[in-house]
Amino acid sequence: MGKLAINGGEKVVTRPLGKAWPIRDEREEQALLDVARSGAWWRGAYPEAARSKVGQFEDAFAKLHDARHCVAVTNGTQAIECALKSLGVEAGDEVLVPGLTFVASATAIALVNAVPVFVDVDPETYNMDPAAMEAAITGKTRAAVVVHNGGYPCDMDRVLEVGKRKGIAILEDSAHAHGSQWRGRGVGALGDIGTFSFQMGKTLTCGEGGAVVTNSSELAEKAYSFHHIGRLSGRPFYEFHRVASNLRMTEWQGAILLSQLSRFPEQVETRERNARYLAQGLKEIEGVDPIDRDPRVTRWCFYYWNFHYRQEQFAGLTRDRFIKALAAEGVPVGIGAHGQPIYRNPLFKRMNFGRTGCPIQCPLHGEPVDYSQVRLPVSERLYETQALSLAHALFLGDTTEDMDLILEAIRKVRANVDELR
Ligand SMILES: Cc1ncc(COP(=O)(O)O)c(C=O)c1O
């Protein structure tokens, strides 16, 4: 028997860390009851849509992100589809997307008949590398879907500069980044258009849901139309202008989101306080580094708190063995909200696009595409050896006690690393 829990020793953490997610009480119950009793179960039941729960949420969420417009939708994947369609992305267009993100960032591109082009990420931030982004632009590139991975904002100065110079639209997939700010402004509407997810794991949730935000009234009107079966605001209800689906959010979701939003500022503060404490502690342990935070990241509201593992500084212990040793000590560390680089999934690796190969083998695109040949060295290295992350709910403890336990567990693994080799 060794000292480490993985070898039969005593665990450092013997209770759940953080708080159980989602946080809820009688306020959410009351909110649902109110909707049930009102009989107004969809926003159209209100003479003025803005007064519905969904309408109120849209206003509040737009404000949180310094956006002029918000359209609430069914989920984060369809939010990206809706935003891409609003940008005018169509068959034959290429859209850039980071190699290391959740698969929906890329599948949404194919779902609007465009061709995803994978771009490598920055090893410090896990976000699309602006230099690699620029190098991937061709005459067919119409837009880039940049992801604030884990909630850590992309270098929007460079992303926007490249987008402007090259004439491509910037869509911020902000599914991990509710409340995050770059230079004091909310992410999402820094580029042309942005999207969010309110799926249950997210830091603002109603079980399933999404939103599109923008500062452009033209794009907002298109997003409204694409989420509402092709209707136009102010036009007759039975008049349709586009091929579009029904992506409307229900009043149940709107009510829960309003309630969750009232808890949000305090949760952000708690997470930020605990994360700063943890980052400080990690700096004193060789082999585990917090992200070197850019001062322009004025608020990092994280879904996953990403950090780095350095095998060479951790006495050669592999990252995966480190994760297992920490799990045995009672600390659930992951590698982020993505898994393997997207192009390694069977969908892309086996070019699994159905009988016709559409939309990837598209005469309007006219170029051969073979995702089995894609190699993004940084994304692959991060996935295989460097990425570490802690889920946001672990940071919701009222004191820094949980952070101390996490640090103690890491220090213990470090001190007894010889047991693992
Ligand atoms: C980066 C990213 N984009 C998009 C989505 C899709 O959101 P949803 O699950 O609400 O469809 C997710 C979901 O986790 C995500 O992580």
The ligand as an SDF file (V2000), in Angstrom:
LIG
                    3D

 16 16  0  0  0  0  0  0  0  0999 V2000
  -18.4560   25.3360  -27.8180 C   0  0  0  0  0  0  0  0  0  0  0  0
  -19.8520   24.8280  -27.9330 C   0  0  0  0  0  0  0  0  0  0  0  0
  -20.6100   25.2360  -28.9450 N   0  0  0  0  0  0  0  0  0  0  0  0
  -21.8780   24.8200  -29.0990 C   0  0  0  0  0  0  0  0  0  0  0  0
  -22.4550   23.9480  -28.2000 C   0  0  0  0  0  0  0  0  0  0  0  0
  -23.8340   23.4520  -28.4520 C   0  0  0  0  0  0  0  0  0  0  0  0
  -24.7510   23.8140  -27.5000 O   0  0  0  0  0  0  0  0  0  0  0  0
  -26.0630   22.9410  -27.2490 P   0  0  0  0  0  0  0  0  0  0  0  0
  -25.6500   21.7160  -26.4970 O   0  0  0  0  0  0  0  0  0  0  0  0
  -26.9300   23.8410  -26.4470 O   0  0  0  0  0  0  0  0  0  0  0  0
  -26.6430   22.6130  -28.5750 O   0  0  0  0  0  0  0  0  0  0  0  0
  -21.7120   23.5030  -27.1050 C   0  0  0  0  0  0  0  0  0  0  0  0
  -22.3150   22.5950  -26.1100 C   0  0  0  0  0  0  0  0  0  0  0  0
  -21.7030   22.1860  -25.1640 O   0  0  0  0  0  0  0  0  0  0  0  0
  -20.3720   23.9310  -26.9690 C   0  0  0  0  0  0  0  0  0  0  0  0
  -19.6030   23.5100  -25.9610 O   0  0  0  0  0  0  0  0  0  0  0  0
  1  2  1  0
  2  3  1  0
  2 15  2  0
  3  4  2  0
  4  5  1  0
  5  6  1  0
  5 12  2  0
  6  7  1  0
  7  8  1  0
  8  9  2  0
  8 10  1  0
  8 11  1  0
 12 13  1  0
 12 15  1  0
 13 14  2  0
 15 16  1  0
M  END
$$$$
